[in-house]
């Protein structure tokens, strides 16, 4: 997240904060961080995650593909 936002950059063998680091808000929880990252995904990727989350923890790729082919309202 810090790299993506340009808050830190690599200099040699270490990471250093940039001027942009002062304005970065860091989520309080891992769940918050994950939700923020998911919100930044393209629309179709977010839809795929939603459908997969409804199916469950383990599923075949075929079922996911078929559900994604179903028309949306």
N, CA, C and O atoms as a CHARMM CRD file, in Angstrom:
* protein
*
  292
    1    1 UNK  N      0.82300  -1.17400   0.00000 PROA 1      0.00000
    2    1 UNK  CA     0.00000   0.00000   0.00000 PROA 1      0.00000
    3    1 UNK  C      0.88100   1.25700   0.00000 PROA 1      0.00000
    4    1 UNK  O      0.62700   2.19400  -0.75700 PROA 1      0.00000
    5    2 UNK  N      1.88400   1.27300   0.82300 PROA 2      0.00000
    6    2 UNK  CA     2.75900   2.44600   0.88900 PROA 2      0.00000
    7    2 UNK  C      3.52800   2.64100  -0.40900 PROA 2      0.00000
    8    2 UNK  O      3.74300   3.77200  -0.84600 PROA 2      0.00000
    9    3 UNK  N      3.93900   1.54200  -1.02000 PROA 3      0.00000
   10    3 UNK  CA     4.63400   1.62900  -2.31000 PROA 3      0.00000
   11    3 UNK  C      3.67200   2.13800  -3.37400 PROA 3      0.00000
   12    3 UNK  O      4.00600   3.04200  -4.14000 PROA 3      0.00000
   13    4 UNK  N      2.47000   1.55300  -3.42100 PROA 4      0.00000
   14    4 UNK  CA     1.47100   1.94800  -4.42400 PROA 4      0.00000
   15    4 UNK  C      1.13400   3.43100  -4.34200 PROA 4      0.00000
   16    4 UNK  O      0.90900   4.07600  -5.36600 PROA 4      0.00000
   17    5 UNK  N      1.09800   3.96000  -3.16200 PROA 5      0.00000
   18    5 UNK  CA     0.74000   5.37200  -2.97400 PROA 5      0.00000
   19    5 UNK  C      1.94000   6.31200  -3.06400 PROA 5      0.00000
   20    5 UNK  O      1.79300   7.52900  -2.95100 PROA 5      0.00000
   21    6 UNK  N      3.11300   5.74500  -3.26500 PROA 6      0.00000
   22    6 UNK  CA     4.30400   6.57500  -3.38300 PROA 6      0.00000
   23    6 UNK  C      4.78200   7.14300  -2.06200 PROA 6      0.00000
   24    6 UNK  O      5.52500   8.12400  -2.04000 PROA 6      0.00000
   25    7 UNK  N      4.35900   6.53200  -0.95200 PROA 7      0.00000
   26    7 UNK  CA     4.74700   7.02100   0.36800 PROA 7      0.00000
   27    7 UNK  C      6.15000   6.57400   0.75400 PROA 7      0.00000
   28    7 UNK  O      6.80900   7.20800   1.57800 PROA 7      0.00000
   29    8 UNK  N      6.59800   5.47800   0.15300 PROA 8      0.00000
   30    8 UNK  CA     7.96400   5.01100   0.37500 PROA 8      0.00000
   31    8 UNK  C      8.58300   4.65000  -0.97200 PROA 8      0.00000
   32    8 UNK  O      7.88200   4.31200  -1.92600 PROA 8      0.00000
   33    9 UNK  N      9.90600   4.72800  -1.02700 PROA 9      0.00000
   34    9 UNK  CA    10.61100   4.32900  -2.24700 PROA 9      0.00000
   35    9 UNK  C     11.89800   3.62000  -1.86400 PROA 9      0.00000
   36    9 UNK  O     12.43300   3.79800  -0.76900 PROA 9      0.00000
   37   10 UNK  N     12.36700   2.82800  -2.78200 PROA 10     0.00000
   38   10 UNK  CA    13.57800   2.05400  -2.53400 PROA 10     0.00000
   39   10 UNK  C     14.79700   2.88900  -2.89900 PROA 10     0.00000
   40   10 UNK  O     14.87000   3.47400  -3.97900 PROA 10     0.00000
   41   11 UNK  N     15.72900   2.93000  -1.99800 PROA 11     0.00000
   42   11 UNK  CA    17.01800   3.57900  -2.23400 PROA 11     0.00000
   43   11 UNK  C     18.10300   2.59500  -1.83700 PROA 11     0.00000
   44   11 UNK  O     18.35700   2.36500  -0.65500 PROA 11     0.00000
   45   12 UNK  N     18.73000   2.02500  -2.84000 PROA 12     0.00000
   46   12 UNK  CA    19.74500   1.00800  -2.56200 PROA 12     0.00000
   47   12 UNK  C     19.12800  -0.22300  -1.96100 PROA 12     0.00000
   48   12 UNK  O     18.25500  -0.84100  -2.56900 PROA 12     0.00000
   49   13 UNK  N     19.57100  -0.59400  -0.76400 PROA 13     0.00000
   50   13 UNK  CA    19.06200  -1.80100  -0.12100 PROA 13     0.00000
   51   13 UNK  C     18.05200  -1.50900   0.98300 PROA 13     0.00000
   52   13 UNK  O     17.79800  -2.36500   1.83000 PROA 13     0.00000
   53   14 UNK  N     17.47000  -0.30200   0.98400 PROA 14     0.00000
   54   14 UNK  CA    16.50800   0.04400   2.03600 PROA 14     0.00000
   55   14 UNK  C     15.35100   0.86300   1.47600 PROA 14     0.00000
   56   14 UNK  O     15.41900   1.37800   0.36000 PROA 14     0.00000
   57   15 UNK  N     14.29800   0.97200   2.26300 PROA 15     0.00000
   58   15 UNK  CA    13.12600   1.75900   1.90300 PROA 15     0.00000
   59   15 UNK  C     13.14200   3.04900   2.71200 PROA 15     0.00000
   60   15 UNK  O     13.44900   3.03500   3.90400 PROA 15     0.00000
   61   16 UNK  N     12.80900   4.16700   2.06200 PROA 16     0.00000
   62   16 UNK  CA    12.76600   5.45400   2.75500 PROA 16     0.00000
   63   16 UNK  C     11.42200   6.12600   2.49100 PROA 16     0.00000
   64   16 UNK  O     10.81300   5.93900   1.43700 PROA 16     0.00000
   65   17 UNK  N     10.97800   6.90300   3.45800 PROA 17     0.00000
   66   17 UNK  CA     9.71700   7.63400   3.32500 PROA 17     0.00000
   67   17 UNK  C      9.90700   8.81700   2.38600 PROA 17     0.00000
   68   17 UNK  O     10.97100   9.43500   2.34000 PROA 17     0.00000
   69   18 UNK  N      8.85600   9.11300   1.64500 PROA 18     0.00000
   70   18 UNK  CA     8.86100  10.28000   0.76900 PROA 18     0.00000
   71   18 UNK  C      8.02200  11.37600   1.41600 PROA 18     0.00000
   72   18 UNK  O      7.43500  11.17400   2.47900 PROA 18     0.00000
   73   19 UNK  N      7.97100  12.52400   0.77400 PROA 19     0.00000
   74   19 UNK  CA     7.15600  13.62200   1.29900 PROA 19     0.00000
   75   19 UNK  C      5.67700  13.24600   1.34300 PROA 19     0.00000
   76   19 UNK  O      4.92300  13.76800   2.16300 PROA 19     0.00000
   77   20 UNK  N      5.26500  12.33300   0.45300 PROA 20     0.00000
   78   20 UNK  CA     3.87500  11.90200   0.42100 PROA 20     0.00000
   79   20 UNK  C      3.47100  11.02300   1.58900 PROA 20     0.00000
   80   20 UNK  O      2.28200  10.75700   1.76700 PROA 20     0.00000
   81   21 UNK  N      4.40400  10.57200   2.37600 PROA 21     0.00000
   82   21 UNK  CA     4.11200   9.67200   3.48800 PROA 21     0.00000
   83   21 UNK  C      3.29100  10.34300   4.58300 PROA 21     0.00000
   84   21 UNK  O      2.56100   9.66700   5.30900 PROA 21     0.00000
   85   22 UNK  N      3.39900  11.64800   4.70900 PROA 22     0.00000
   86   22 UNK  CA     2.68600  12.32900   5.79300 PROA 22     0.00000
   87   22 UNK  C      1.17700  12.31800   5.61000 PROA 22     0.00000
   88   22 UNK  O      0.44300  12.39200   6.59600 PROA 22     0.00000
   89   23 UNK  N      0.69400  12.22700   4.37500 PROA 23     0.00000
   90   23 UNK  CA    -0.74300  12.25100   4.13200 PROA 23     0.00000
   91   23 UNK  C     -1.39200  10.88900   4.00400 PROA 23     0.00000
   92   23 UNK  O     -2.59000  10.81000   3.73000 PROA 23     0.00000
   93   24 UNK  N     -0.64800   9.82200   4.19000 PROA 24     0.00000
   94   24 UNK  CA    -1.19100   8.47600   4.01500 PROA 24     0.00000
   95   24 UNK  C     -1.89800   8.02500   5.28300 PROA 24     0.00000
   96   24 UNK  O     -1.34100   8.07200   6.37900 PROA 24     0.00000
   97   25 UNK  N     -3.13600   7.58600   5.10500 PROA 25     0.00000
   98   25 UNK  CA    -3.87300   7.00900   6.22900 PROA 25     0.00000
   99   25 UNK  C     -3.75300   5.49600   6.14700 PROA 25     0.00000
  100   25 UNK  O     -4.06900   4.89700   5.11900 PROA 25     0.00000
  101   26 UNK  N     -3.30200   4.88900   7.21600 PROA 26     0.00000
  102   26 UNK  CA    -3.11900   3.44400   7.26600 PROA 26     0.00000
  103   26 UNK  C     -4.31100   2.83800   7.99300 PROA 26     0.00000
  104   26 UNK  O     -4.62400   3.24100   9.11300 PROA 26     0.00000
  105   27 UNK  N     -4.99100   1.85600   7.35700 PROA 27     0.00000
  106   27 UNK  CA    -6.13400   1.21400   8.01900 PROA 27     0.00000
  107   27 UNK  C     -5.72600   0.58900   9.35300 PROA 27     0.00000
  108   27 UNK  O     -4.59600   0.13300   9.52300 PROA 27     0.00000
  109   28 UNK  N     -6.66900   0.57900  10.29300 PROA 28     0.00000
  110   28 UNK  CA    -6.40300   0.05700  11.63500 PROA 28     0.00000
  111   28 UNK  C     -6.28500  -1.45700  11.67900 PROA 28     0.00000
  112   28 UNK  O     -5.63200  -2.00400  12.56800 PROA 28     0.00000
  113   29 UNK  N     -6.91400  -2.14000  10.72400 PROA 29     0.00000
  114   29 UNK  CA    -6.93600  -3.59500  10.76800 PROA 29     0.00000
  115   29 UNK  C     -6.52700  -4.17900   9.41600 PROA 29     0.00000
  116   29 UNK  O     -6.52700  -3.48900   8.39700 PROA 29     0.00000
  117   30 UNK  N     -6.18400  -5.44500   9.43300 PROA 30     0.00000
  118   30 UNK  CA    -5.87900  -6.15000   8.19400 PROA 30     0.00000
  119   30 UNK  C     -7.12400  -6.19400   7.31000 PROA 30     0.00000
  120   30 UNK  O     -7.02700  -6.05900   6.09000 PROA 30     0.00000
  121   31 UNK  N     -8.27800  -6.37900   7.91900 PROA 31     0.00000
  122   31 UNK  CA    -9.52700  -6.40200   7.15900 PROA 31     0.00000
  123   31 UNK  C     -9.73200  -5.06300   6.44800 PROA 31     0.00000
  124   31 UNK  O    -10.12500  -5.03400   5.28200 PROA 31     0.00000
  125   32 UNK  N     -9.46900  -3.97000   7.13600 PROA 32     0.00000
  126   32 UNK  CA    -9.58800  -2.65800   6.52200 PROA 32     0.00000
  127   32 UNK  C     -8.64500  -2.49000   5.34900 PROA 32     0.00000
  128   32 UNK  O     -9.01600  -1.92200   4.32100 PROA 32     0.00000
  129   33 UNK  N     -7.43200  -2.98000   5.50200 PROA 33     0.00000
  130   33 UNK  CA    -6.44900  -2.90400   4.42500 PROA 33     0.00000
  131   33 UNK  C     -6.91100  -3.71700   3.21600 PROA 33     0.00000
  132   33 UNK  O     -6.82400  -3.25100   2.07900 PROA 33     0.00000
  133   34 UNK  N     -7.40100  -4.93400   3.46700 PROA 34     0.00000
  134   34 UNK  CA    -7.88300  -5.77500   2.37300 PROA 34     0.00000
  135   34 UNK  C     -9.08100  -5.15000   1.66500 PROA 34     0.00000
  136   34 UNK  O     -9.14700  -5.15600   0.43600 PROA 34     0.00000
  137   35 UNK  N    -10.01700  -4.61500   2.42400 PROA 35     0.00000
  138   35 UNK  CA   -11.18600  -3.98200   1.81300 PROA 35     0.00000
  139   35 UNK  C    -10.79600  -2.78100   0.96500 PROA 35     0.00000
  140   35 UNK  O    -11.37800  -2.55200  -0.09500 PROA 35     0.00000
  141   36 UNK  N     -9.83100  -2.02700   1.42000 PROA 36     0.00000
  142   36 UNK  CA    -9.35300  -0.87600   0.65200 PROA 36     0.00000
  143   36 UNK  C     -8.73400  -1.33300  -0.66600 PROA 36     0.00000
  144   36 UNK  O     -8.97200  -0.73300  -1.71400 PROA 36     0.00000
  145   37 UNK  N     -7.94600  -2.38600  -0.60300 PROA 37     0.00000
  146   37 UNK  CA    -7.32000  -2.91000  -1.82600 PROA 37     0.00000
  147   37 UNK  C     -8.36800  -3.45500  -2.79300 PROA 37     0.00000
  148   37 UNK  O     -8.27700  -3.23400  -4.00000 PROA 37     0.00000
  149   38 UNK  N     -9.35800  -4.16500  -2.26300 PROA 38     0.00000
  150   38 UNK  CA   -10.41700  -4.71500  -3.10500 PROA 38     0.00000
  151   38 UNK  C    -11.19400  -3.58200  -3.78200 PROA 38     0.00000
  152   38 UNK  O    -11.53500  -3.68600  -4.96100 PROA 38     0.00000
  153   39 UNK  N    -11.47300  -2.51200  -3.05200 PROA 39     0.00000
  154   39 UNK  CA   -12.20500  -1.37100  -3.61700 PROA 39     0.00000
  155   39 UNK  C    -11.47000  -0.74300  -4.78800 PROA 39     0.00000
  156   39 UNK  O    -12.10200  -0.11900  -5.64000 PROA 39     0.00000
  157   40 UNK  N    -10.17500  -0.88800  -4.85300 PROA 40     0.00000
  158   40 UNK  CA    -9.38000  -0.27800  -5.91900 PROA 40     0.00000
  159   40 UNK  C     -9.24200  -1.17800  -7.15400 PROA 40     0.00000
  160   40 UNK  O     -8.68000  -0.76200  -8.16700 PROA 40     0.00000
  161   41 UNK  N     -9.75500  -2.41100  -7.06600 PROA 41     0.00000
  162   41 UNK  CA    -9.69400  -3.32700  -8.20500 PROA 41     0.00000
  163   41 UNK  C    -10.67100  -2.89600  -9.29800 PROA 41     0.00000
  164   41 UNK  O    -11.63500  -2.18000  -9.02700 PROA 41     0.00000
  165   42 UNK  N    -10.42100  -3.33400 -10.53300 PROA 42     0.00000
  166   42 UNK  CA   -11.38700  -3.07100 -11.60400 PROA 42     0.00000
  167   42 UNK  C    -12.73400  -3.72400 -11.28300 PROA 42     0.00000
  168   42 UNK  O    -12.79100  -4.69900 -10.53400 PROA 42     0.00000
  169   43 UNK  N    -13.80400  -3.19100 -11.84300 PROA 43     0.00000
  170   43 UNK  CA   -15.16500  -3.64700 -11.55200 PROA 43     0.00000
  171   43 UNK  C    -15.32600  -5.15400 -11.75200 PROA 43     0.00000
  172   43 UNK  O    -15.90100  -5.82600 -10.89600 PROA 43     0.00000
  173   44 UNK  N    -14.83300  -5.69100 -12.85800 PROA 44     0.00000
  174   44 UNK  CA   -15.00200  -7.11300 -13.14900 PROA 44     0.00000
  175   44 UNK  C    -14.26200  -7.98200 -12.13400 PROA 44     0.00000
  176   44 UNK  O    -14.74700  -9.05800 -11.78300 PROA 44     0.00000
  177   45 UNK  N    -13.11000  -7.54300 -11.66200 PROA 45     0.00000
  178   45 UNK  CA   -12.37200  -8.29900 -10.64100 PROA 45     0.00000
  179   45 UNK  C    -13.12500  -8.30900  -9.31700 PROA 45     0.00000
  180   45 UNK  O    -13.15000  -9.32500  -8.62300 PROA 45     0.00000
  181   46 UNK  N    -13.73700  -7.18200  -8.96500 PROA 46     0.00000
  182   46 UNK  CA   -14.54500  -7.13200  -7.73500 PROA 46     0.00000
  183   46 UNK  C    -15.73400  -8.07700  -7.84000 PROA 46     0.00000
  184   46 UNK  O    -16.08700  -8.74600  -6.86900 PROA 46     0.00000
  185   47 UNK  N    -16.35600  -8.13600  -9.02300 PROA 47     0.00000
  186   47 UNK  CA   -17.48500  -9.05100  -9.22900 PROA 47     0.00000
  187   47 UNK  C    -17.02800 -10.49900  -9.06300 PROA 47     0.00000
  188   47 UNK  O    -17.71400 -11.29000  -8.41500 PROA 47     0.00000
  189   48 UNK  N    -15.89900 -10.85100  -9.63200 PROA 48     0.00000
  190   48 UNK  CA   -15.36800 -12.20400  -9.51000 PROA 48     0.00000
  191   48 UNK  C    -15.14400 -12.56100  -8.04200 PROA 48     0.00000
  192   48 UNK  O    -15.47900 -13.66600  -7.61600 PROA 48     0.00000
  193   49 UNK  N    -14.59000 -11.65000  -7.27700 PROA 49     0.00000
  194   49 UNK  CA   -14.37900 -11.90500  -5.84600 PROA 49     0.00000
  195   49 UNK  C    -15.69800 -12.09800  -5.10400 PROA 49     0.00000
  196   49 UNK  O    -15.80900 -12.97600  -4.24800 PROA 49     0.00000
  197   50 UNK  N    -16.70000 -11.27700  -5.43100 PROA 50     0.00000
  198   50 UNK  CA   -18.01100 -11.41000  -4.77700 PROA 50     0.00000
  199   50 UNK  C    -18.61700 -12.77400  -5.06500 PROA 50     0.00000
  200   50 UNK  O    -19.08700 -13.45400  -4.15300 PROA 50     0.00000
  201   51 UNK  N    -18.60700 -13.17800  -6.33800 PROA 51     0.00000
  202   51 UNK  CA   -19.18100 -14.47000  -6.71600 PROA 51     0.00000
  203   51 UNK  C    -18.41600 -15.60300  -6.02900 PROA 51     0.00000
  204   51 UNK  O    -19.03100 -16.51500  -5.47600 PROA 51     0.00000
  205   52 UNK  N    -17.10800 -15.55700  -6.05800 PROA 52     0.00000
  206   52 UNK  CA   -16.30100 -16.60500  -5.42400 PROA 52     0.00000
  207   52 UNK  C    -16.56300 -16.67200  -3.92000 PROA 52     0.00000
  208   52 UNK  O    -16.57600 -17.76200  -3.34700 PROA 52     0.00000
  209   53 UNK  N    -16.77000 -15.53900  -3.28100 PROA 53     0.00000
  210   53 UNK  CA   -16.99900 -15.54400  -1.83500 PROA 53     0.00000
  211   53 UNK  C    -18.33300 -16.19100  -1.47400 PROA 53     0.00000
  212   53 UNK  O    -18.47800 -16.74900  -0.38600 PROA 53     0.00000
  213   54 UNK  N    -19.29300 -16.12100  -2.36900 PROA 54     0.00000
  214   54 UNK  CA   -20.58800 -16.75200  -2.11900 PROA 54     0.00000
  215   54 UNK  C    -20.50000 -18.26500  -2.29200 PROA 54     0.00000
  216   54 UNK  O    -21.16100 -19.01500  -1.57400 PROA 54     0.00000
  217   55 UNK  N    -19.68600 -18.71100  -3.24100 PROA 55     0.00000
  218   55 UNK  CA   -19.53200 -20.14700  -3.48600 PROA 55     0.00000
  219   55 UNK  C    -18.93900 -20.83700  -2.26300 PROA 55     0.00000
  220   55 UNK  O    -19.42800 -21.88800  -1.84900 PROA 55     0.00000
  221   56 UNK  N    -17.91100 -20.26500  -1.69000 PROA 56     0.00000
  222   56 UNK  CA   -17.28300 -20.87600  -0.51300 PROA 56     0.00000
  223   56 UNK  C    -15.77800 -20.90100  -0.63700 PROA 56     0.00000
  224   56 UNK  O    -15.20400 -20.32600  -1.56200 PROA 56     0.00000
  225   57 UNK  N    -15.14700 -21.57200   0.30500 PROA 57     0.00000
  226   57 UNK  CA   -13.68100 -21.59300   0.36300 PROA 57     0.00000
  227   57 UNK  C    -13.05100 -22.44500  -0.72700 PROA 57     0.00000
  228   57 UNK  O    -11.97300 -22.12000  -1.22400 PROA 57     0.00000
  229   58 UNK  N    -13.71000 -23.52600  -1.10000 PROA 58     0.00000
  230   58 UNK  CA   -13.15900 -24.40800  -2.13100 PROA 58     0.00000
  231   58 UNK  C    -14.21900 -24.64200  -3.18900 PROA 58     0.00000
  232   58 UNK  O    -15.38100 -24.90600  -2.87900 PROA 58     0.00000
  233   59 UNK  N    -13.80300 -24.54100  -4.44400 PROA 59     0.00000
  234   59 UNK  CA   -14.73400 -24.75700  -5.54600 PROA 59     0.00000
  235   59 UNK  C    -13.94000 -24.99400  -6.81600 PROA 59     0.00000
  236   59 UNK  O    -12.76300 -24.64700  -6.91200 PROA 59     0.00000
  237   60 UNK  N    -14.60500 -25.58700  -7.77600 PROA 60     0.00000
  238   60 UNK  CA   -13.98000 -25.82300  -9.07000 PROA 60     0.00000
  239   60 UNK  C    -14.04800 -24.56600  -9.92300 PROA 60     0.00000
  240   60 UNK  O    -14.98600 -23.77600  -9.81600 PROA 60     0.00000
  241   61 UNK  N    -13.06700 -24.39700 -10.75100 PROA 61     0.00000
  242   61 UNK  CA   -13.01300 -23.23700 -11.62800 PROA 61     0.00000
  243   61 UNK  C    -14.21000 -23.19800 -12.56400 PROA 61     0.00000
  244   61 UNK  O    -14.69200 -22.11800 -12.90700 PROA 61     0.00000
  245   62 UNK  N    -14.69300 -24.35900 -12.98000 PROA 62     0.00000
  246   62 UNK  CA   -15.82600 -24.43100 -13.91200 PROA 62     0.00000
  247   62 UNK  C    -17.06700 -23.77300 -13.33300 PROA 62     0.00000
  248   62 UNK  O    -17.75900 -23.03700 -14.03700 PROA 62     0.00000
  249   63 UNK  N    -17.35700 -24.02200 -12.07600 PROA 63     0.00000
  250   63 UNK  CA   -18.55300 -23.42200 -11.47800 PROA 63     0.00000
  251   63 UNK  C    -18.42300 -21.90500 -11.39500 PROA 63     0.00000
  252   63 UNK  O    -19.39800 -21.18600 -11.61900 PROA 63     0.00000
  253   64 UNK  N    -17.25800 -21.42500 -11.08300 PROA 64     0.00000
  254   64 UNK  CA   -17.04000 -19.97900 -11.03600 PROA 64     0.00000
  255   64 UNK  C    -17.22800 -19.37400 -12.42100 PROA 64     0.00000
  256   64 UNK  O    -17.87400 -18.33700 -12.56700 PROA 64     0.00000
  257   65 UNK  N    -16.67100 -20.01300 -13.42400 PROA 65     0.00000
  258   65 UNK  CA   -16.81400 -19.51000 -14.79700 PROA 65     0.00000
  259   65 UNK  C    -18.27600 -19.46900 -15.22500 PROA 65     0.00000
  260   65 UNK  O    -18.71200 -18.49900 -15.84600 PROA 65     0.00000
  261   66 UNK  N    -19.02900 -20.49900 -14.90100 PROA 66     0.00000
  262   66 UNK  CA   -20.45200 -20.53600 -15.28000 PROA 66     0.00000
  263   66 UNK  C    -21.25200 -19.45900 -14.56500 PROA 66     0.00000
  264   66 UNK  O    -22.12100 -18.82600 -15.16400 PROA 66     0.00000
  265   67 UNK  N    -20.96500 -19.25300 -13.30200 PROA 67     0.00000
  266   67 UNK  CA   -21.68400 -18.20600 -12.56500 PROA 67     0.00000
  267   67 UNK  C    -21.32500 -16.81100 -13.09700 PROA 67     0.00000
  268   67 UNK  O    -22.17400 -15.92100 -13.13000 PROA 67     0.00000
  269   68 UNK  N    -20.09300 -16.62900 -13.50200 PROA 68     0.00000
  270   68 UNK  CA   -19.69000 -15.33600 -14.04100 PROA 68     0.00000
  271   68 UNK  C    -20.30000 -15.07200 -15.40700 PROA 68     0.00000
  272   68 UNK  O    -20.46300 -13.91600 -15.79700 PROA 68     0.00000
  273   69 UNK  N    -20.63900 -16.12300 -16.13600 PROA 69     0.00000
  274   69 UNK  CA   -21.29200 -15.96600 -17.43100 PROA 69     0.00000
  275   69 UNK  C    -22.75700 -15.57200 -17.29800 PROA 69     0.00000
  276   69 UNK  O    -23.34700 -15.04000 -18.23800 PROA 69     0.00000
  277   70 UNK  N    -23.34700 -15.83200 -16.13100 PROA 70     0.00000
  278   70 UNK  CA   -24.75600 -15.51700 -15.91400 PROA 70     0.00000
  279   70 UNK  C    -24.97300 -14.00700 -16.01900 PROA 70     0.00000
  280   70 UNK  O    -24.16200 -13.21700 -15.53500 PROA 70     0.00000
  281   71 UNK  N    -26.07100 -13.62300 -16.65500 PROA 71     0.00000
  282   71 UNK  CA   -26.32200 -12.17300 -16.80200 PROA 71     0.00000
  283   71 UNK  C    -26.53800 -11.50400 -15.45000 PROA 71     0.00000
  284   71 UNK  O    -27.08900 -12.10500 -14.52800 PROA 71     0.00000
  285   72 UNK  N    -26.10400 -10.27200 -15.34400 PROA 72     0.00000
  286   72 UNK  CA   -26.32600  -9.49900 -14.11500 PROA 72     0.00000
  287   72 UNK  C    -27.40600  -8.47100 -14.35900 PROA 72     0.00000
  288   72 UNK  O    -27.61800  -8.04000 -15.49300 PROA 72     0.00000
  289   73 UNK  N    -28.08200  -8.08000 -13.31400 PROA 73     0.00000
  290   73 UNK  CA   -29.16200  -7.09000 -13.43700 PROA 73     0.00000
  291   73 UNK  C    -28.62100  -5.68900 -13.41400 PROA 73     0.00000
  292   73 UNK  O    -29.38700  -4.73000 -13.50700 PROA 73     0.00000
